[in-house]
Amino acid sequence: MEEKTASCLLCPQHCRLRSGQTGRCHVRGNQGNGVEPLNYGEAASWHLDPIEKKPLFHFYPGSWIFSVGGFGCNLNCTFCQNYEISQSRQRGLRVTPEELAKQARGSLGLCFTYSEPATWFEMIRDTAPLVRQNGGKVVLVSNGTISPRYIEELIPFLDAVNIDIKAFTEGFYQKFCSGRLSWVLDTVERLAGRVHLEITTLVIPDANDDPQEIRKLGRWLRQLDTPLAWHLSRFFPAYQLNTPPTDPQKLRKLWELAKEEVEYVYLGNLTGGETTFCPQCGQKVILRENYQIRNLLHNGKCPACGRGIFGVGL
């Protein structure tokens, strides 16, 4: 008798699964009747976080948002900082979409984060409209590895998204993540101009820190022709990658270079790199330190020159 197989089409990995087998994400499997989510209604973690922790710097600065994530991830990044929940499936906290939407009340809304939200697609699809009905905002923090039809289904219910563009070479994605850059860029192009968008790149020494690569990524972001913010974050050893931390001086040089292409660039995991400057006159307009925010804008504009600053809820 021929064994039944089924393909998971949720993400571009397109895992082909035999009966009883789970995909590389650990949380979607073939139970004999096609591919099903194994993590529906199970949360790995939830917490009330500053919106800046996502990181989102131009979306309701100073606010707090209820954040939740399930188990699993469709990439296998050797430097994952949340590998305990992303690289395995465990029994999580039982929760319904209605309960999540209720938990989000009293904060800015609900952020799907911590592991990879794409693998929790059905929970997002069922929860996001309820959050919206309650007047909350829906935020996604993702690696961008999701098939076009599924991200298109979610976009109408998303207010803000932060996408990791981990590097700007296919070689990096293949070596360090078991993924593809092209998949991520396609997702970013679909989101651009339709949601509030910010980008994060974790800068890893001798892996993705070449100045020309950073410049090329900056130029690609600029050609999207939509306002966005770009976070260059300092790497610290994690999971399977013991590379030394990113040199702060090198990171600052990359920041200077990146600002030639993108108006709003920040340094994550580095003191003093989180201030928003007016791109017209250079005035400091939003100061951040340890999630303490000092917003100097006047009706969303620079107090010195009147230039409007990109963002929502400023």
N, C-alpha and C positions, 0 to 999 in steps of 0.2 A: 504493500500500500504506500502510495507516495505521501511523503511528509509535507504538511501544509506550511508554507512560508508566507511571510507578509513583509512589505516594505513600509518603514516609517517615513512619511513625507514631511513631517513637521519642520525639520531642518535639512539643509543641503547635504548632511552626511548620508542621508538615505540608507540607514541601516536595514539590511535584509535579514529578517529574523525567523528562525525556526520556532515551532511551537514550544513554549516554555522558556524561550531565550529573551534576554533584555538587551537593549541597545547600549551604545557606548556611554549614554547619559545615565545609565543605571536605573532610570525611573519610567521608561516606556518599554512595554514588552508585548510579545505575542502570546496570548493566553489560549490560543486555539481558534479564536474568532476575529483575528486581525489584531492590529496594534492598538493597545489601550494605555492610558496613563495609569501608572501604579501609585502615584503620589497625590492623586486628587483628594483634597480635604485633609492633607497632612502638611503641617508647617514645621520647618526645621528651627526657625527662630523668628521672634518679633520683638520690636523695641520702638520707643519713641525717640527719634533722632533729629538733630538740627538738619535743615535742608542742605546746609553747606557740606555735610558729611558725605553726600551722595557721589561726587560733589556737583552741586548746582549753585553757582554764585550769582546768577542773574535771574533767579526765579524766586520771588517772595523772600528776599534776604532777611535773615533773622527769625524766620518761622521754624516751626517744628512739624514733623510729619511722621505718622505711624508707618513703620517699615516692617516688611514681612518677606520671608523667603522660604522656598521648599528645598528639598534635597535634589542633587543632581546637576550635571552640566554636560553640554555636548562638545566641549573642548577639554583637552587634557594638558593644561598649561603647567609646565614644570615649576613655575614660580608662584603658583596659586596661593593666595593668602587666606582662603576659606576652604582649603582642601578637605577639612573634616566633614563638611556638609556637601561640597560640590562633587567629590570623587567617590561617593558611596551612597547607598540608600539605607536609611534606618527608619524605624517607626517614629513618626513625628507627632506633634501636638495636633489632636483632632480639631478641625475648625471648618465652618461652613462659610460660603460667600457672604451670607447675611451677617454672620458674627464678625467677619473681618470688616465689613462696611460699618458696622456699629462701633467697632473699636476705633475706627478712623475718625469718628465724630469728635469734635473738640480740638482737632489738629488741622493742619492744612489739607490733609487728605490721606491717601495711601500710596506708599512706594513699594514696588516689587523689586527686591534687591537681594544682597548677600550671596546667593548662588546664581544660577542662570535662569531668569524668569521664563525664557522661551520653553523650557522643559515643563513648566507649570502652566502651559498655555490655557487649558480649560478653566483653571481657577481664575486666571486673569480675565478671561472672556466673560465669566459668570459674575465676577465681583466688581469689575470696573464700572459697569452701568449703575450698580447700586450705590457706589461711592458718588458718582456724578449726580444721581437723584437726590442725595443728601447734601449737595452743594460742595462736595470735596473735590480736590484735584487728584488726578491719577498720574503717577510718575513711574518710569521704567528705567532701571540701570542694567544694561545688557552688554554682552559681547558681540551682539549684532549678527549672530549666526542663526538665522531663521529663514524659512522659505518665504518667497514673496507673497503668496496668497494668505499666509497666516499673519504676517506683519501688516498687510493691508487690512485684514479683518480687525486688528487691534487699533490701528491709527485713529479712527473716529472717537475712541474713548480715552486717548492719551493726551495729557496736557504738556508734559515735559519728559525728555529722554536724555540720558547720558549714555553714550556708546563708547566702549573701549576700542580704539584703533591701536592695537598693541605694537604695531610696527608698520612700515610701508614697503615691505618686501614679502613675496610669497615664500622665500626661503625661511624667513623667521617663523612664519605661521606653521610651516611644515615641520620644522625642527623642534620648536618649543611648545606648540599648541595642538598639533594634529588637526589643523584647520586650514582655511584659505582666506587670504586677504580680500579677494574679489567678492566673496560672500558678504563680508562686512561692509565693503564700500557700496555694494548694491543696496543694503539696508539703509545706510546713511543717506544715500541719494533719495530714497523713498521718503525718508523722514524730513529732509531739508525743506523748510518753508511751510511745513504742515503742522509741526509741533515746536515747542521751545526745545532747542538742541544745544547740548554741550558735549565735548569730546574729551576723553582721557587717554593719555599715553604714558605708561610706566616706562621710564627711561632706564634701560639695563646696560651697564658697561660692556663694551665690546660685542653687543648683540644688536642694538637698535639705536645707538647713540651717535652715529655718524652725522656730522652737521649737514651734509648734502641730503641725507635721507630725511632729516627733520625739515629741511627747506622744501623738499619735494612734497612732503605731506602737507606742509603749510600752504603751498601753492594749490594743492588739490582741494583743500578746505576752502580756500579763497574762491576758487572757480565755482563752488556751489552757489555763489552769489546770494547768500542768505546770512544774516548776522548769527554768530555763535560764539561760544567761549571754548578755549582749549586749555586743558590742564596737563602740564608736564610734571609727572610725579617722580620723586626720588625712590629708587629701588633699595630695598633691604632684603637680605637673604631670607628665602621662604621655601617651604616644601622640599623640592628636590634640587633647587638651584642655590649653590653656595657662593655665587659671585659676590665680591665685596660691594658695599653700598655705592651708589652713584656719588661721584665727587661733586660737592656743592658748587665749586667754581665752574666746573664743566657744565653743570645744569644751568647755571646763570647765563653762561655764554650761549647755550642753546635757546634760552628764553629770549635773549636779545635778538637772536637770529629769527626766531619764530614770530616775534612782534613785527618784523618787516613784512610778514605775509598775512597775519591775523591780528585784528585790533585788540582783542581781549585774550591775553595769555597769562596763565598762572603757574606757580611752582607749588606742587603738593609735597607734603612731608618735609618741608623746609621752612624754617622761620623767616618771615618777612616777604614771602612770595605770594601772598593772597590778597594784596591790595588792588582795588580797581582804580585805574587811572583814566582820566578823560583822554580819548584818542586824539582830540583836537588841540588841547592846551597843556596836557600832562598833569593837570590838577588831580590830587588824590580825592576820590569821590565816595568810595566805600572802603572802610578799614576793617580788617578781620584779624583776630588773634584769639586762638583757643576757643573758637566758636562764639566769641564776643564780637558783635557787629556795631560799627558806628557808621550810619548812613548819612552822608552830607548832601545828598541830592535834594534839589528843589523841584518837586513835581516831576521827578524822573530826569531832570536836566542838571548838567554841571553848574554849580553855583558861580563859577568864575567866568565861563564863556557862553553858557546857555546851550551848549551842545546836548542833544538828547542822547541818553545812554541806553544801549540795548538791554532789553529785559522785560519781564512781566512782574507786576506787583512791586515795582521799585519805590 
